[in-house]
Amino acid sequence: MVNDPRSSIAQAAVVLGKKPAQVHRYVALGRVPRHGPPNNGRPLLLSEVEALRDRGAPIPLTDAALMLGRSLKATLELVADGQLRLVPGTKSMVYPADLAGITAAKPQPPIRRRAGPPGYLNTKQSAERLGLTAIYVAQMAAEEKLPAVFQDRQWWFDPQRIEMIRRARRARRDQVVARPLRRRGDGSGQSVGFG
């Protein structure tokens, strides 16, 4: 069996296409393990340096989620399960080669979670049904003047309650229109109605 050849920091920098200072940083972060005594002139194994090169430049978890066709939360679950390893020394970076291993092992359809509670209306839909602006409906929900649920960074409304409020608003409006008007200056007290 042939021993794994050793590599100096300068040689590793050439293999990785980086500066020697960057290779020192990789060693300090644990991305490439150091072997031998502290004063060793060739502290790295060539196979480990090449493996680091083949993994590719680290990418953020948000980009990894897009590449996997998953939500960020589902990608974080892969990290928690140990199926996807974070780059040593980081909290949100992964290697592209590890992603390729996951997609090749088990292709999965994208996870698309439904937004909001099932059957509920968002702010825009509720505003259209009530004949109000979306900003005003959101303000009323925030002030708890309109029953709503805050989920996925927006307000959600029960369609039955929105319909009930819409009917109540229409009945109140019809009642105001049907109220008789009094003539000014007329002492008779007679009222004039519409229709």
C-alpha angles and dihedrals in degrees: 000000000000115000118242107260117243124236133205123226090255092051091048089051090056092048092048095040090235137117119266090247089059091051089052087053091051089052091049091050092048097244089125116028119229118228132198131015121336093256093051111133092207104040099156133075113233092221091057092048090051091047089054090050092049092053090066131222112320117258130199120263090245090061090044090054090053092048091050093044090235136120118261089249092054090048090051088053088058088054092048091049091052094243092115120039124212118231107263111260094025136087100203110026130097137179118255091224090061089053091051089053092054095047092046093048098050122358109210131192116246115274109233113180116204112251115239130353114321113274096006124131124237123231095268094050092047092048091052092051093048095043092238135117119270091236092056092047091050090048091051091049092049090051089048091241090121121043110245145143121234110218135144090015095299143075122266125198133202106243093217092056092046089052090049091050091047091053092046091051091049092048091049091049092048090049092053091049092049094051110111120247124227121222116238117242093011108125094192092085091222116150129216118218133195112252 
